[in-house]
Amino acid sequence: MIRKLVPILVFAALAGVSALIMLNRPEARRAAVPTAPLVQVETRILETQPYQVRLQSYGIVRPRTQSTLLPQVSGPITEVSPNFRDGGFFEAGEILLHIDSRDYEAAVATARAGLAQQRQALLEEQAQAEQALQDWRRWAIPKHRRRWYRASRS
């Protein structure tokens, strides 16, 4: 019988202790909320103003458009436009570089002299061809046919 009474007694003791704790619980007291002291506040009307943002970043910068400039003549550069720089903008027809003209003017003069020389050689060859044709007519055509040949050529 003791085996049956022990669990009932333990259960009754625990119920009694629980009831005692519930009846004697502490009361929560509300503390008075301290009032904050009055603070003076200064106000301003906001105005827009420029502000430069600086960002640090890493990466590869590539141009949106890229141009390749190829000179048609060679020579030393004597003047550079301020717009001729990395990332610079320029308009069509704008002069970016001045090249010293002495080199290509000398090349033009040399080419003109060569052209005049070749024209002279052409005139000489044409004169020699005309002379050869006259010699051929004089010696290759028999005398009785020379009048007929000259008349038909005229």
Backbone as a chain_set.jsonl record, in Angstrom:
{"seq": "MIRKLVPILVFAALAGVSALIMLNRPEARRAAVPTAPLVQVETRILETQPYQVRLQSYGIVRPRTQSTLLPQVSGPITEVSPNFRDGGFFEAGEILLHIDSRDYEAAVATARAGLAQQRQALLEEQAQAEQALQDWRRWAIPKHRRRWYRASRS", "coords": {"N": [[0.817, -1.164, 0.0], [2.021, 1.126, 0.614], [3.455, 1.648, -1.594], [1.541, 2.65, -3.284], [0.672, 4.925, -1.991], [2.872, 6.656, -1.814], [3.46, 7.922, -4.369], [1.154, 9.454, -4.537], [1.334, 11.12, -2.328], [3.702, 12.52, -2.936], [2.903, 13.868, -5.196], [0.852, 15.47, -4.07], [2.355, 17.028, -2.363], [3.928, 18.479, -4.113], [1.916, 19.924, -5.461], [0.998, 21.488, -3.359], [3.276, 23.065, -2.793], [3.458, 24.453, -5.216], [1.085, 25.927, -5.173], [1.602, 27.549, -2.952], [3.762, 29.064, -3.886], [2.539, 30.421, -5.974], [0.677, 31.994, -4.626], [2.244, 33.707, -3.138], [3.658, 35.401, -4.822], [5.884, 38.019, -6.061], [5.014, 41.504, -6.232], [4.816, 43.591, -9.063], [6.193, 46.674, -9.346], [5.549, 49.797, -10.627], [7.826, 52.002, -11.927], [8.301, 55.46, -11.675], [8.205, 57.379, -14.619], [10.891, 59.179, -15.677], [10.783, 62.591, -16.47], [11.938, 64.168, -19.376], [14.307, 66.795, -19.589], [13.581, 70.03, -20.969], [14.704, 70.75, -24.203], [16.516, 73.002, -26.173], [16.064, 73.634, -29.594], [17.589, 74.238, -32.713], [16.626, 75.365, -35.866], [16.865, 75.068, -39.458], [16.357, 76.235, -42.81], [16.532, 74.125, -45.512], [18.779, 74.249, -48.223], [19.67, 73.684, -51.648], [22.89, 72.633, -52.688], [26.065, 72.323, -54.369], [27.702, 69.169, -54.293], [30.415, 67.109, -54.174], [30.839, 63.79, -54.76], [33.018, 61.321, -53.722], [34.23, 58.336, -54.78], [35.803, 55.274, -54.189], [37.008, 52.83, -56.254], [37.597, 49.794, -58.079], [38.715, 48.511, -61.188], [38.497, 48.094, -64.784], [38.874, 50.618, -67.071], [37.335, 51.502, -70.015], [37.193, 53.15, -73.155], [34.214, 54.602, -74.617], [34.087, 55.123, -77.347], [36.667, 54.677, -79.716], [39.347, 56.033, -81.501], [41.508, 55.784, -84.296], [44.22, 57.474, -85.439], [45.721, 58.216, -88.453], [48.435, 59.544, -90.027], [48.82, 61.171, -93.199], [51.095, 62.136, -94.172], [54.583, 62.397, -93.301], [56.619, 63.69, -90.654], [58.043, 65.975, -88.237], [56.099, 66.86, -85.332], [54.801, 70.021, -84.724], [52.939, 71.502, -83.306], [50.345, 70.999, -80.899], [46.928, 70.453, -80.371], [44.886, 71.532, -77.585], [42.704, 69.88, -77.186], [43.511, 67.422, -77.963], [43.964, 64.834, -76.291], [43.936, 62.174, -73.863], [40.715, 60.933, -73.583], [39.65, 63.275, -74.543], [37.453, 65.481, -76.399], [36.595, 66.243, -79.763], [35.739, 68.06, -82.719], [34.559, 67.368, -86.076], [36.854, 68.085, -88.631], [38.414, 69.695, -87.078], [41.618, 70.948, -86.252], [44.086, 68.979, -84.987], [46.803, 68.368, -84.775], [49.804, 69.933, -85.828], [51.976, 69.418, -88.429], [55.368, 69.629, -89.323], [55.986, 71.091, -92.375], [58.127, 70.939, -94.088], [59.381, 68.478, -94.755], [57.489, 66.976, -96.311], [56.994, 68.836, -98.323], [59.446, 68.941, -99.579], [59.475, 66.335, -100.541], [57.373, 66.503, -102.38], [58.43, 68.354, -104.18], [60.581, 66.841, -105.132], [59.175, 64.753, -106.354], [57.834, 66.184, -108.367], [60.004, 67.036, -109.89], [60.919, 64.554, -110.757], [58.698, 63.817, -112.304], [58.789, 65.78, -114.324], [61.195, 65.042, -115.481], [60.547, 62.497, -116.475], [58.553, 63.19, -118.298], [60.091, 64.617, -120.138], [61.736, 62.54, -121.023], [59.774, 61.014, -122.266], [59.002, 62.73, -124.375], [61.394, 62.731, -125.805], [61.553, 60.031, -126.573], [59.26, 59.89, -128.18], [60.022, 61.619, -130.229], [62.197, 60.204, -131.259], [60.839, 57.942, -132.15], [59.231, 59.043, -134.167], [61.246, 59.895, -135.901], [62.371, 57.424, -136.568], [60.208, 56.284, -137.903], [60.049, 57.975, -140.098], [62.523, 57.415, -141.299], [62.157, 54.735, -141.924], [60.069, 54.912, -143.79], [61.387, 56.247, -145.799], [63.407, 54.48, -146.634], [62.326, 51.881, -146.788], [60.128, 51.799, -148.496], [59.63, 51.439, -151.951], [60.805, 53.696, -154.591], [58.904, 54.306, -156.624], [56.5, 53.916, -155.279], [56.43, 55.711, -153.241], [55.212, 58.234, -153.601], [52.54, 57.569, -153.797], [52.162, 56.446, -151.208], [52.656, 58.663, -149.536], [50.569, 60.327, -150.322], [48.346, 58.836, -149.569], [48.572, 58.835, -146.808], [48.14, 61.443, -146.085]], "CA": [[0.0, 0.0, 0.0], [2.945, 2.261, 0.658], [3.826, 1.929, -2.977], [0.472, 3.418, -3.892], [0.526, 6.19, -1.284], [4.063, 7.513, -2.007], [3.305, 8.835, -5.489], [0.074, 10.41, -4.28], [1.866, 12.092, -1.363], [4.675, 13.369, -3.652], [2.111, 14.744, -6.057], [0.159, 16.427, -3.207], [3.367, 17.967, -1.84], [4.301, 19.376, -5.208], [0.78, 20.81, -5.692], [0.987, 22.454, -2.25], [4.39, 24.01, -2.986], [3.099, 25.297, -6.356], [0.069, 26.868, -4.718], [2.272, 28.492, -2.062], [4.572, 29.991, -4.716], [1.616, 31.273, -6.723], [0.024, 32.938, -3.711], [3.23, 34.636, -2.569], [4.495, 35.984, -5.883], [6.165, 39.432, -5.8], [4.247, 42.466, -7.016], [5.633, 44.45, -9.923], [5.923, 48.082, -9.087], [5.883, 50.654, -11.755], [8.668, 53.132, -11.562], [7.865, 56.704, -12.301], [8.978, 57.704, -15.806], [11.464, 60.514, -15.498], [10.499, 63.517, -17.568], [13.159, 64.705, -19.968], [14.351, 68.252, -19.512], [13.316, 70.697, -22.238], [15.913, 71.008, -24.975], [16.335, 73.997, -27.218], [16.404, 73.113, -30.911], [17.777, 75.26, -33.727], [16.183, 74.853, -37.162], [17.323, 75.767, -40.657], [15.698, 75.869, -44.065], [17.527, 73.458, -46.355], [19.003, 74.773, -49.565], [20.52, 72.789, -52.439], [24.236, 73.117, -52.962], [26.83, 71.255, -55.034], [28.454, 68.279, -53.421], [31.149, 66.156, -55.0], [30.953, 62.491, -54.116], [34.245, 60.617, -54.102], [34.097, 56.896, -54.614], [36.983, 54.487, -54.523], [36.595, 51.574, -56.868], [38.617, 49.104, -58.852], [38.192, 47.951, -62.42], [39.148, 48.462, -66.044], [38.147, 51.691, -67.747], [37.454, 51.416, -71.462], [36.456, 54.256, -73.793], [33.012, 54.235, -75.356], [34.533, 55.087, -78.738], [38.109, 54.785, -79.839], [39.723, 56.442, -82.854], [42.896, 55.601, -84.697], [44.612, 58.547, -86.348], [46.822, 57.843, -89.336], [48.849, 60.695, -90.83], [49.068, 60.888, -94.604], [52.453, 62.608, -94.423], [55.442, 62.238, -92.14], [57.37, 64.868, -90.27], [57.95, 66.267, -86.807], [54.915, 67.6, -84.884], [55.214, 71.339, -84.218], [51.919, 72.081, -82.433], [49.32, 70.038, -80.487], [45.7, 71.076, -79.878], [44.573, 71.134, -76.21], [41.679, 68.836, -77.201], [44.155, 66.157, -78.325], [44.416, 64.207, -75.046], [43.126, 61.006, -73.512], [39.364, 61.281, -73.153], [39.253, 64.576, -75.084], [36.454, 65.51, -77.466], [36.907, 67.188, -80.829], [34.745, 68.099, -83.79], [35.054, 67.019, -87.413], [37.546, 69.182, -89.292], [39.245, 70.442, -86.123], [43.04, 70.651, -86.404], [44.604, 68.428, -83.738], [48.266, 68.4, -84.797], [50.472, 70.595, -86.955], [53.2, 68.701, -88.79], [56.312, 70.469, -90.052], [55.713, 70.831, -93.796], [59.338, 70.917, -94.915], [59.673, 67.129, -95.266], [56.634, 66.566, -97.431], [57.172, 69.787, -99.429], [60.638, 68.471, -100.29], [59.075, 65.128, -101.278], [56.558, 66.947, -103.521], [59.353, 68.948, -105.157], [61.316, 65.732, -105.745], [58.246, 64.048, -107.243], [57.597, 67.034, -109.539], [61.21, 66.973, -110.715], [60.891, 63.239, -111.401], [57.658, 63.867, -113.332], [59.321, 66.574, -115.446], [62.222, 64.225, -116.122], [59.872, 61.442, -117.226], [57.911, 63.823, -119.464], [61.16, 64.904, -121.094], [62.133, 61.257, -121.619], [58.684, 60.637, -123.167], [59.118, 63.549, -125.588], [62.553, 62.248, -126.565], [61.186, 58.742, -127.18], [58.315, 60.158, -129.261], [60.796, 62.193, -131.335], [62.968, 59.118, -131.863], [59.894, 57.086, -132.866], [58.868, 59.756, -135.4], [62.418, 59.848, -136.781], [62.482, 56.05, -137.063], [59.142, 56.092, -138.878], [60.446, 58.672, -141.341], [63.603, 56.636, -141.913], [61.572, 53.519, -142.471], [59.344, 55.274, -145.013], [62.337, 56.644, -146.825], [64.226, 53.361, -147.106], [61.605, 50.622, -146.944], [59.144, 51.886, -149.563], [60.302, 51.728, -153.226], [60.636, 55.059, -155.048], [57.684, 54.505, -157.4], [55.335, 53.86, -154.408], [56.546, 56.713, -152.186], [54.213, 59.283, -153.803], [51.224, 57.022, -153.425], [52.115, 56.267, -149.757], [52.528, 59.987, -148.924], [49.233, 60.861, -150.637], [47.33, 58.119, -148.794], [48.784, 59.178, -145.401], [47.731, 62.834, -145.844]], "C": [[0.884, 1.26, 0.0], [3.339, 2.633, -0.78], [2.757, 2.755, -3.661], [0.346, 4.784, -3.264], [1.688, 7.144, -1.571], [3.878, 8.417, -3.234], [2.209, 9.862, -5.262], [0.564, 11.474, -3.318], [2.867, 13.039, -2.06], [3.922, 14.354, -4.539], [1.404, 15.821, -5.236], [1.138, 17.455, -2.67], [3.765, 18.969, -2.925], [3.167, 20.353, -5.524], [0.71, 21.861, -4.598], [2.078, 23.493, -2.399], [4.066, 24.947, -4.144], [2.076, 26.336, -5.952], [0.69, 27.921, -3.829], [3.082, 29.517, -2.86], [3.652, 30.946, -5.465], [0.96, 32.317, -5.827], [1.001, 33.983, -3.183], [4.134, 35.269, -3.64], [4.723, 37.473, -5.606], [5.33, 40.313, -6.713], [5.212, 43.317, -7.834], [5.235, 45.88, -9.641], [6.362, 48.886, -10.295], [6.689, 51.825, -11.241], [8.158, 54.359, -12.296], [8.79, 57.013, -13.469], [9.557, 59.092, -15.612], [11.135, 61.392, -16.703], [11.8, 64.12, -18.047], [13.136, 66.217, -19.838], [14.107, 68.845, -20.903], [14.644, 71.05, -22.915], [15.593, 72.048, -26.026], [16.832, 73.434, -28.539], [16.515, 74.277, -31.881], [17.38, 74.657, -35.07], [16.747, 75.717, -38.28], [16.47, 75.327, -41.831], [16.775, 75.295, -44.97], [17.572, 74.093, -47.735], [19.902, 73.799, -50.314], [21.87, 73.449, -52.671], [25.035, 71.981, -53.595], [27.627, 70.449, -54.005], [29.124, 67.227, -54.295], [31.345, 64.873, -54.205], [32.227, 61.831, -54.619], [34.078, 59.144, -53.763], [35.422, 56.237, -54.959], [36.491, 53.169, -55.099], [37.763, 51.013, -57.668], [37.97, 48.547, -60.11], [38.999, 48.401, -63.609], [38.278, 49.508, -66.719], [38.404, 51.557, -69.239], [36.666, 52.556, -72.074], [35.222, 53.74, -74.522], [33.328, 54.155, -76.842], [36.039, 55.275, -78.747], [38.447, 55.093, -81.289], [41.198, 56.16, -83.079], [43.216, 56.672, -85.721], [45.82, 58.091, -87.151], [47.207, 59.049, -90.168], [49.095, 60.266, -92.273], [50.451, 61.364, -95.024], [53.264, 62.403, -93.148], [56.174, 63.544, -91.865], [57.221, 65.11, -88.775], [56.707, 67.107, -86.489], [55.383, 68.913, -84.262], [54.207, 71.941, -83.253], [50.849, 71.027, -82.147], [48.135, 70.811, -79.93], [45.449, 70.662, -78.427], [43.493, 70.052, -76.141], [42.254, 67.461, -77.534], [44.787, 65.567, -77.068], [43.537, 62.992, -74.798], [41.779, 61.465, -72.996], [38.862, 62.599, -73.7], [38.224, 64.431, -76.191], [36.883, 66.536, -78.505], [35.875, 67.027, -81.926], [35.388, 67.696, -85.112], [35.696, 68.257, -88.035], [38.441, 69.988, -88.365], [40.697, 70.0, -86.277], [43.572, 70.208, -85.047], [46.118, 68.548, -83.643], [48.741, 69.196, -86.008], [51.776, 69.849, -87.183], [54.071, 69.634, -89.606], [56.248, 70.102, -91.534], [56.972, 70.682, -94.641], [59.616, 69.539, -95.518], [58.794, 66.779, -96.46], [56.658, 67.568, -98.57], [58.398, 69.402, -100.253], [60.303, 67.22, -101.101], [58.239, 65.498, -102.5], [57.465, 67.538, -104.6], [60.151, 67.855, -105.877], [60.428, 64.978, -106.731], [57.97, 64.87, -108.501], [58.812, 67.009, -110.468], [61.274, 65.638, -111.453], [59.867, 63.186, -112.514], [58.148, 64.639, -114.557], [60.374, 65.772, -116.207], [61.578, 63.13, -116.981], [59.138, 62.009, -118.445], [58.936, 64.129, -120.553], [61.61, 63.626, -121.787], [61.068, 60.775, -122.601], [58.777, 61.421, -124.475], [60.289, 63.089, -126.452], [62.225, 60.925, -127.269], [60.206, 58.941, -128.329], [59.047, 60.737, -130.48], [61.604, 61.104, -132.042], [62.048, 58.174, -132.653], [59.488, 57.735, -134.186], [60.02, 59.714, -136.397], [62.577, 58.449, -137.375], [61.422, 55.767, -138.109], [59.495, 56.767, -140.206], [61.555, 57.919, -142.044], [63.054, 55.37, -142.567], [60.821, 53.805, -143.76], [60.327, 55.567, -146.151], [63.067, 55.434, -147.411], [63.44, 52.079, -147.382], [60.633, 50.655, -148.105], [59.889, 52.204, -150.868], [59.936, 53.117, -153.724], [59.336, 55.256, -155.802], [56.427, 54.447, -156.507], [55.364, 54.964, -153.351], [55.503, 57.8, -152.363], [52.831, 58.763, -153.389], [51.094, 56.883, -151.915], [51.933, 57.604, -149.06], [51.136, 60.544, -149.153], [48.173, 60.142, -149.791], [47.436, 58.453, -147.307], [48.259, 60.576, -145.077], [46.283, 62.995, -145.606]], "O": [[0.519, 2.301, -0.546], [3.526, 3.805, -1.105], [3.083, 3.517, -4.571], [-0.055, 5.729, -3.943], [1.48, 8.358, -1.567], [4.133, 9.616, -3.121], [2.306, 10.998, -5.726], [0.226, 12.645, -3.49], [2.865, 14.24, -1.787], [4.274, 15.531, -4.616], [1.356, 16.976, -5.659], [0.792, 18.629, -2.535], [3.915, 20.162, -2.661], [3.44, 21.515, -5.828], [0.393, 23.016, -4.88], [1.843, 24.677, -2.159], [4.372, 26.137, -4.061], [2.181, 27.499, -6.342], [0.334, 29.094, -3.94], [3.078, 30.704, -2.534], [3.944, 32.137, -5.581], [0.719, 33.437, -6.276], [0.569, 35.073, -2.811], [5.274, 35.627, -3.347], [3.877, 38.127, -4.996], [4.981, 39.921, -7.826], [6.277, 43.709, -7.359], [4.057, 46.233, -9.698], [7.418, 48.654, -10.882], [6.321, 52.523, -10.296], [7.647, 54.27, -13.412], [10.011, 56.923, -13.339], [8.825, 60.061, -15.408], [11.215, 60.934, -17.843], [12.65, 64.528, -17.256], [12.085, 66.847, -19.958], [14.41, 68.201, -21.907], [15.568, 71.57, -22.29], [14.553, 71.997, -26.683], [17.901, 72.826, -28.597], [15.679, 75.181, -31.892], [17.774, 73.53, -35.372], [17.06, 76.894, -38.103], [15.934, 74.218, -41.859], [17.818, 75.917, -45.169], [16.545, 74.426, -48.326], [20.777, 73.166, -49.725], [21.969, 74.666, -52.828], [24.722, 70.809, -53.386], [28.137, 70.971, -53.014], [28.458, 66.538, -55.067], [31.937, 64.872, -53.126], [32.476, 61.794, -55.824], [33.823, 58.768, -52.619], [36.079, 56.619, -55.927], [35.662, 52.484, -54.5], [38.771, 51.683, -57.894], [36.803, 48.156, -60.092], [40.056, 49.015, -63.463], [37.081, 49.298, -66.915], [39.554, 51.504, -69.676], [35.593, 52.903, -71.582], [35.185, 52.599, -74.982], [32.889, 53.229, -77.524], [36.603, 55.951, -77.886], [37.894, 54.48, -82.202], [42.02, 56.282, -82.171], [42.555, 56.767, -86.755], [46.818, 57.637, -86.591], [46.39, 59.54, -90.946], [49.523, 59.141, -92.534], [50.922, 61.03, -96.112], [52.708, 62.256, -92.06], [56.322, 64.388, -92.748], [56.363, 64.51, -88.126], [56.311, 67.961, -87.282], [56.249, 68.923, -83.387], [54.568, 72.807, -82.455], [50.483, 70.253, -83.032], [48.307, 71.717, -79.114], [45.772, 69.531, -78.064], [43.382, 69.371, -75.121], [41.563, 66.45, -77.403], [45.973, 65.762, -76.803], [42.512, 62.812, -75.455], [41.702, 62.286, -72.082], [37.755, 63.017, -73.362], [38.134, 63.389, -76.839], [37.463, 67.569, -78.171], [35.224, 65.989, -82.043], [36.612, 67.685, -85.242], [35.136, 69.351, -87.969], [39.158, 70.877, -88.824], [40.972, 68.809, -86.416], [43.519, 70.962, -84.075], [46.66, 68.798, -82.566], [48.14, 69.13, -87.08], [52.576, 69.668, -86.266], [53.579, 70.349, -90.479], [56.433, 68.942, -91.901], [56.877, 70.327, -95.816], [60.04, 69.444, -96.67], [59.291, 66.339, -97.496], [56.365, 67.19, -99.704], [58.391, 69.521, -101.478], [60.788, 67.059, -102.221], [58.379, 64.872, -103.551], [57.292, 67.26, -105.787], [60.371, 67.935, -107.085], [60.875, 64.607, -107.816], [57.88, 64.308, -109.593], [58.664, 66.966, -111.69], [61.638, 65.588, -112.628], [60.117, 62.584, -113.559], [57.946, 64.206, -115.691], [60.433, 65.822, -117.435], [62.029, 62.874, -118.097], [59.107, 61.377, -119.501], [58.677, 63.925, -121.739], [61.841, 63.621, -122.996], [61.392, 60.199, -123.639], [58.646, 60.847, -125.556], [60.191, 63.061, -127.679], [62.584, 60.732, -128.43], [60.295, 58.25, -129.344], [58.735, 60.392, -131.62], [61.687, 61.083, -133.27], [62.438, 57.666, -133.704], [59.409, 57.057, -135.211], [59.804, 59.521, -137.593], [62.885, 58.31, -138.558], [61.694, 55.087, -139.098], [59.272, 56.214, -141.283], [61.534, 57.795, -143.269], [63.475, 55.001, -143.663], [60.917, 53.039, -144.718], [60.112, 55.182, -147.3], [63.311, 55.405, -148.617], [63.899, 51.258, -148.176], [60.335, 49.599, -148.661], [60.694, 53.135, -150.901], [58.901, 53.667, -153.347], [58.703, 56.299, -155.637], [55.369, 54.896, -156.947], [54.383, 55.126, -152.626], [54.944, 58.263, -151.369], [52.068, 59.453, -152.714], [50.027, 57.169, -151.372], [51.16, 57.705, -148.107], [50.574, 61.176, -148.259], [47.211, 60.767, -149.344], [46.43, 58.352, -146.605], [47.962, 60.868, -143.918], [45.813, 64.112, -145.392]]}, "num_chains": 1, "name": "protein.A"}
